[in-house]
Amino acid sequence: MDTEYLTGAQAAAHVNGARQLLSAGTLHVRPATIHQWVRRGHLSPVGIAEDGRTRLYRLADVASAELATRDRALRHVTALLADTRQKPS
């Protein structure tokens, strides 16, 4: 079984696909979010790319981190959507 490795930007793009579907297109994941997941312990880099500085992450680990943070992210989006619908125009 081949293991797919992603850079932070690629990981963010991969997560965006799932989150866009779940949040009706309102939630975006940036590479900075991937770095926050690392800082908070949700994700660990597994290596360095050939350029010598770009961190690499396993696709399966990115999916696990996305799942671990999804509920909180979607709660924020749901609250924001509800808030905008309640305000008079």
C-alpha positions as CSV (number, residue, x, y, z in Angstrom):
1,M,0.0,0.0,0.0
2,D,1.4,3.4,-1.0
3,T,1.4,6.2,1.5
4,E,0.6,9.6,0.1
5,Y,2.5,12.5,1.5
6,L,1.2,16.1,1.3
7,T,2.7,19.5,1.9
8,G,0.8,21.9,4.2
9,A,-0.7,23.6,1.1
10,Q,-1.7,20.3,-0.4
11,A,-3.2,19.2,3.0
12,A,-5.2,22.3,3.2
13,A,-6.5,21.9,-0.3
14,H,-7.5,18.2,0.5
15,V,-9.3,19.2,3.6
16,N,-11.1,22.0,1.8
17,G,-13.0,19.5,-0.4
18,A,-14.6,17.8,2.6
19,R,-15.2,21.0,4.6
20,Q,-16.7,22.8,1.6
21,L,-19.3,20.1,1.2
22,L,-20.2,20.0,4.9
23,S,-20.4,23.8,5.3
24,A,-22.2,24.6,2.1
25,G,-19.0,26.3,0.8
26,T,-18.5,28.7,3.8
27,L,-15.5,27.1,5.4
28,H,-12.0,27.3,4.0
29,V,-8.9,25.7,5.4
30,R,-5.6,27.6,4.8
31,P,-2.1,26.2,5.1
32,A,-1.8,28.3,8.3
33,T,-4.6,26.1,9.7
34,I,-2.5,23.0,9.0
35,H,0.4,24.6,11.0
36,Q,-2.0,25.3,13.9
37,W,-3.1,21.7,13.9
38,V,0.6,20.8,14.2
39,R,1.1,23.3,17.0
40,R,-2.0,22.0,18.9
41,G,-0.9,18.4,18.5
42,H,-3.6,17.2,16.1
43,L,-1.1,16.5,13.3
44,S,2.6,15.6,13.1
45,P,4.9,16.0,10.1
46,V,6.5,12.8,8.9
47,G,9.3,14.3,6.9
48,I,10.8,17.1,4.9
49,A,10.3,17.6,1.2
50,E,13.3,17.7,-1.3
51,D,13.5,21.5,-0.9
52,G,14.8,20.9,2.6
53,R,12.2,23.1,4.4
54,T,8.7,22.1,3.5
55,R,7.1,19.7,6.0
56,L,5.3,16.6,4.7
57,Y,2.2,15.0,6.3
58,R,0.6,11.6,5.7
59,L,-2.8,11.8,4.0
60,A,-4.3,9.5,6.6
61,D,-3.0,11.8,9.4
62,V,-4.4,14.9,7.7
63,A,-7.8,13.1,7.5
64,S,-7.7,12.2,11.2
65,A,-6.8,15.8,12.1
66,E,-9.6,17.1,10.0
67,L,-12.1,14.8,11.7
68,A,-10.8,15.8,15.1
69,T,-11.4,19.5,14.4
70,R,-14.4,19.3,12.1
71,D,-17.2,19.5,14.8
72,R,-15.8,22.6,16.3
73,A,-15.3,24.3,12.9
74,L,-18.8,23.5,11.8
75,R,-20.3,24.7,15.0
76,H,-18.6,28.1,14.4
77,V,-19.9,28.2,10.8
78,T,-23.4,27.3,11.9
79,A,-23.4,30.0,14.6
80,L,-22.2,32.6,12.1
81,L,-24.8,31.6,9.5
82,A,-27.6,31.7,12.2
83,D,-26.4,35.1,13.4
84,T,-26.4,36.6,9.9
85,R,-29.9,35.3,9.2
86,Q,-31.3,36.9,12.4
87,K,-30.0,40.4,11.8
88,P,-32.5,42.7,10.1
89,S,-31.4,44.0,6.7
